[in-house]
Amino acid sequence: MDFSKIHYYALFLFLFVLAQSFSVWGQYVTLPFTNLSAWNAFKMAIPFAWLDWLIMPFVIKIGHDYELVTPTQDIFLLIIIQFSLVLIINHFYLKQDIFRSDYIGFFLILAGFFISFNNIISKMFNMPIPKHPGQNEVGDKDEKDEKQGENEQKSNP
């Protein structure tokens, strides 16, 4: 992890959790109401989806622009955060118990994210580690990007 990007990671994670909190809450807000029509449930839930839709594009842009996570890691993070929020909402809002299998599942998901983020399997089997798009080496640009910059300089004397 590049510690010069720590504030970007903090912003990324904060916005990611905020957006997914809106999303999951929107999915659960109608559950205690047993006699709710589909239209009324939709009207209660859709504002939360809109908030999620407003925030998530910025989250993905931050992760992409500052090369914080890969698209696969975005999905792992989405799963981890939503799983955690579901457990919290189930326990505190719906008053349901959390079972041992829930904890085991959570830690298996965390292990998968840890393995993905640190490229453990690739390193263990000496497999090449894919670079983020736009990079050959750490901090280097693609040759395509360099050639494009050279072409732009030639066309603008």
MODELLER restraints for C-alpha pairs under 7 A, 6 or more apart:
rsr = mdl.restraints
at = mdl.atoms
rsr.add(forms.Gaussian(group=physical.xy_distance, feature=features.Distance(at['CA:9:A'], at['CA:68:A']), mean=6.85, stdev=0.5))
rsr.add(forms.Gaussian(group=physical.xy_distance, feature=features.Distance(at['CA:12:A'], at['CA:59:A']), mean=5.69, stdev=0.5))
rsr.add(forms.Gaussian(group=physical.xy_distance, feature=features.Distance(at['CA:12:A'], at['CA:62:A']), mean=6.41, stdev=0.5))
rsr.add(forms.Gaussian(group=physical.xy_distance, feature=features.Distance(at['CA:12:A'], at['CA:63:A']), mean=6.60, stdev=0.5))
rsr.add(forms.Gaussian(group=physical.xy_distance, feature=features.Distance(at['CA:15:A'], at['CA:55:A']), mean=6.98, stdev=0.5))
rsr.add(forms.Gaussian(group=physical.xy_distance, feature=features.Distance(at['CA:15:A'], at['CA:59:A']), mean=6.15, stdev=0.5))
rsr.add(forms.Gaussian(group=physical.xy_distance, feature=features.Distance(at['CA:16:A'], at['CA:56:A']), mean=6.82, stdev=0.5))
rsr.add(forms.Gaussian(group=physical.xy_distance, feature=features.Distance(at['CA:16:A'], at['CA:59:A']), mean=6.05, stdev=0.5))
rsr.add(forms.Gaussian(group=physical.xy_distance, feature=features.Distance(at['CA:17:A'], at['CA:81:A']), mean=6.58, stdev=0.5))
rsr.add(forms.Gaussian(group=physical.xy_distance, feature=features.Distance(at['CA:19:A'], at['CA:51:A']), mean=6.90, stdev=0.5))
rsr.add(forms.Gaussian(group=physical.xy_distance, feature=features.Distance(at['CA:19:A'], at['CA:52:A']), mean=4.54, stdev=0.5))
rsr.add(forms.Gaussian(group=physical.xy_distance, feature=features.Distance(at['CA:19:A'], at['CA:55:A']), mean=5.76, stdev=0.5))
rsr.add(forms.Gaussian(group=physical.xy_distance, feature=features.Distance(at['CA:19:A'], at['CA:56:A']), mean=6.15, stdev=0.5))
rsr.add(forms.Gaussian(group=physical.xy_distance, feature=features.Distance(at['CA:20:A'], at['CA:52:A']), mean=6.49, stdev=0.5))
rsr.add(forms.Gaussian(group=physical.xy_distance, feature=features.Distance(at['CA:20:A'], at['CA:82:A']), mean=6.45, stdev=0.5))
rsr.add(forms.Gaussian(group=physical.xy_distance, feature=features.Distance(at['CA:21:A'], at['CA:85:A']), mean=6.85, stdev=0.5))
rsr.add(forms.Gaussian(group=physical.xy_distance, feature=features.Distance(at['CA:22:A'], at['CA:48:A']), mean=5.06, stdev=0.5))
rsr.add(forms.Gaussian(group=physical.xy_distance, feature=features.Distance(at['CA:22:A'], at['CA:49:A']), mean=6.76, stdev=0.5))
rsr.add(forms.Gaussian(group=physical.xy_distance, feature=features.Distance(at['CA:22:A'], at['CA:51:A']), mean=6.50, stdev=0.5))
rsr.add(forms.Gaussian(group=physical.xy_distance, feature=features.Distance(at['CA:22:A'], at['CA:52:A']), mean=5.76, stdev=0.5))
rsr.add(forms.Gaussian(group=physical.xy_distance, feature=features.Distance(at['CA:23:A'], at['CA:48:A']), mean=5.77, stdev=0.5))
rsr.add(forms.Gaussian(group=physical.xy_distance, feature=features.Distance(at['CA:23:A'], at['CA:49:A']), mean=5.41, stdev=0.5))
rsr.add(forms.Gaussian(group=physical.xy_distance, feature=features.Distance(at['CA:23:A'], at['CA:52:A']), mean=5.62, stdev=0.5))
rsr.add(forms.Gaussian(group=physical.xy_distance, feature=features.Distance(at['CA:24:A'], at['CA:82:A']), mean=6.68, stdev=0.5))
rsr.add(forms.Gaussian(group=physical.xy_distance, feature=features.Distance(at['CA:24:A'], at['CA:85:A']), mean=6.91, stdev=0.5))
rsr.add(forms.Gaussian(group=physical.xy_distance, feature=features.Distance(at['CA:24:A'], at['CA:86:A']), mean=6.98, stdev=0.5))
rsr.add(forms.Gaussian(group=physical.xy_distance, feature=features.Distance(at['CA:26:A'], at['CA:45:A']), mean=4.56, stdev=0.5))
rsr.add(forms.Gaussian(group=physical.xy_distance, feature=features.Distance(at['CA:26:A'], at['CA:46:A']), mean=6.97, stdev=0.5))
rsr.add(forms.Gaussian(group=physical.xy_distance, feature=features.Distance(at['CA:26:A'], at['CA:48:A']), mean=4.93, stdev=0.5))
rsr.add(forms.Gaussian(group=physical.xy_distance, feature=features.Distance(at['CA:26:A'], at['CA:49:A']), mean=6.44, stdev=0.5))
rsr.add(forms.Gaussian(group=physical.xy_distance, feature=features.Distance(at['CA:27:A'], at['CA:45:A']), mean=6.51, stdev=0.5))
rsr.add(forms.Gaussian(group=physical.xy_distance, feature=features.Distance(at['CA:29:A'], at['CA:45:A']), mean=6.83, stdev=0.5))
rsr.add(forms.Gaussian(group=physical.xy_distance, feature=features.Distance(at['CA:30:A'], at['CA:41:A']), mean=5.93, stdev=0.5))
rsr.add(forms.Gaussian(group=physical.xy_distance, feature=features.Distance(at['CA:63:A'], at['CA:69:A']), mean=5.77, stdev=0.5))
rsr.add(forms.Gaussian(group=physical.xy_distance, feature=features.Distance(at['CA:67:A'], at['CA:132:A']), mean=6.86, stdev=0.5))
rsr.add(forms.Gaussian(group=physical.xy_distance, feature=features.Distance(at['CA:73:A'], at['CA:113:A']), mean=6.84, stdev=0.5))
rsr.add(forms.Gaussian(group=physical.xy_distance, feature=features.Distance(at['CA:73:A'], at['CA:117:A']), mean=6.96, stdev=0.5))
rsr.add(forms.Gaussian(group=physical.xy_distance, feature=features.Distance(at['CA:76:A'], at['CA:113:A']), mean=5.99, stdev=0.5))
rsr.add(forms.Gaussian(group=physical.xy_distance, feature=features.Distance(at['CA:80:A'], at['CA:109:A']), mean=6.59, stdev=0.5))
rsr.add(forms.Gaussian(group=physical.xy_distance, feature=features.Distance(at['CA:87:A'], at['CA:98:A']), mean=6.91, stdev=0.5))
rsr.add(forms.Gaussian(group=physical.xy_distance, feature=features.Distance(at['CA:90:A'], at['CA:96:A']), mean=5.35, stdev=0.5))
rsr.add(forms.Gaussian(group=physical.xy_distance, feature=features.Distance(at['CA:91:A'], at['CA:97:A']), mean=5.91, stdev=0.5))
rsr.add(forms.Gaussian(group=physical.xy_distance, feature=features.Distance(at['CA:91:A'], at['CA:98:A']), mean=6.70, stdev=0.5))
rsr.add(forms.Gaussian(group=physical.xy_distance, feature=features.Distance(at['CA:115:A'], at['CA:121:A']), mean=6.96, stdev=0.5))
rsr.add(forms.Gaussian(group=physical.xy_distance, feature=features.Distance(at['CA:122:A'], at['CA:128:A']), mean=6.55, stdev=0.5))
rsr.add(forms.Gaussian(group=physical.xy_distance, feature=features.Distance(at['CA:122:A'], at['CA:129:A']), mean=6.22, stdev=0.5))
rsr.add(forms.Gaussian(group=physical.xy_distance, feature=features.Distance(at['CA:134:A'], at['CA:141:A']), mean=5.73, stdev=0.5))
rsr.add(forms.Gaussian(group=physical.xy_distance, feature=features.Distance(at['CA:134:A'], at['CA:142:A']), mean=5.21, stdev=0.5))
rsr.add(forms.Gaussian(group=physical.xy_distance, feature=features.Distance(at['CA:135:A'], at['CA:141:A']), mean=4.93, stdev=0.5))
rsr.add(forms.Gaussian(group=physical.xy_distance, feature=features.Distance(at['CA:135:A'], at['CA:142:A']), mean=5.35, stdev=0.5))
rsr.add(forms.Gaussian(group=physical.xy_distance, feature=features.Distance(at['CA:136:A'], at['CA:142:A']), mean=5.91, stdev=0.5))
